[in-house]
Amino acid sequence: MTINNEKLLKENIQKNIAFYRKKQKKTQKDLAAAIGVTAAAVSSWECGNNTPDVDTLFMICKALHVGFYDMCGISADNSPLTDDENNLLNTYKILNDAGRQKLLERAVELRDLGYVKGDVEKMA
């Protein structure tokens, strides 16, 4: 893993711990109690001062009901997701079923209109 990818992975974990904790309506203290650490440790991870070890990260995922790849912001091809990709995925996850369906419909529409990677820039 390159230094840039490692940095992006750590940033994704940092952001996603906070995102999924808040989504579950848990405090840092709640998460800390669930995995047997201090609230200060959770705060340190979310601020980016430290990163949890892999065993602790698995416990965090279990406590927050989140997949490991989702927590790490890793796509199906094992590359870290960009901030935009992470934001889109997190937006999708917080939408209700109707909102998710609309987002997927719009994505398919954009793809079908030719807004695909490698194509010449389109005008909306």
N, C-alpha and C positions, 0 to 999 in steps of 0.2 A: 504494500500500500504506500503510495507516495505521501509526502508530507502534506500536500494540499488536500488529498482525500482523507487523510487522518484528521486533519483540522476540521474539515466539513463533517465528518462522522461525529466528532466530539460536539460540534455545534448543534447538529441534528438531535443528538441524545439530550443535550442541555435543554433545547427548546421543547422537545417532545415530552420530557418528564413533566415539565410545567404544564404543557398543553393538556396531556392526558389526565394529569392529577386534577386540574381545574374542571375538565370535562366530567370527571367522576364526582365533582363537588367535594373533593377531599382537601384538607389543609396539609401543609407540610408535616405538621405534627401527626396527622392521621396516617399519612404514608409512612412516616418514620416508624410509628408503632407497628404497622402491618408487616414491616420487613426487619424490624429489630435494630434500627439505627437511631441516631438523634435527628431532631428537626434541623439542627445546624448542618448536618451532613447533606440532607435533602436540599437545603438552601444553597449550600456550596456547589452542588451539582447543577442546580438550576441557574446559578450565576456564572457558571463556567469556570469556577476556581479549581474544581476537581471533577473527575469523571469516575463513576462507579466501576468497580471491577466486573468482569463478565458474570460471575455468580450472583452478585448483587443486582446486576441489570436484569437477569432472568427473574429474580424475586420481584423487582419493580414491575416488570411486564405482567407477572402473574397477579400481583396486587391490583394493578390498574386494568386488567383484562385486555391487554394489548399484545399483539404479536411482536416477536423480537425484531423482525425486519422492519415493521412499522415504527417501532420505538427508535430504531437506528436510522430510519429514513433511507432504507436500502431498497432499490427497485428489484424487479424480477431478474435482471441481468447482473445483480450483485454490485452495482455501482451506486455510490451515495446519491440521493436525490438532491437536486438544486433547491434553493429557497423557494423558487416559484413552484416547482413540482410538489414540495412539501406543503406549501400554502394551499395549492389546489386540492391535494389529497385531504388535508385537514378540513378544508371548507366542505368537501364532499361528505366527510364523516359527520359533520355537525348538522347537515341538512336533514329534513324529514324525508320520507319516501318520495313525496311529490317533487320536492326540490332536487333530490338526487336524480330522479327521472328527467327533469328539465335540463339539468346540467349535462347529463349523458346525451340527451337529444341534441343539445347545442354543440357538444364536442363532435358528434357524428356529422352534424350539418357542416361544421367548419372543415372537417376532414374531407367531406364530399365536395365542398367548394374548392378544394385544392390547397388549403392552408396546411401543407405538410412539409416536414423537414426536407430541405434540399430543393424545394420548388422556388421559383421566382416569387418575390414579395407580391401579395395580392392587395387589392384595394377593396375595402368593405362597402 
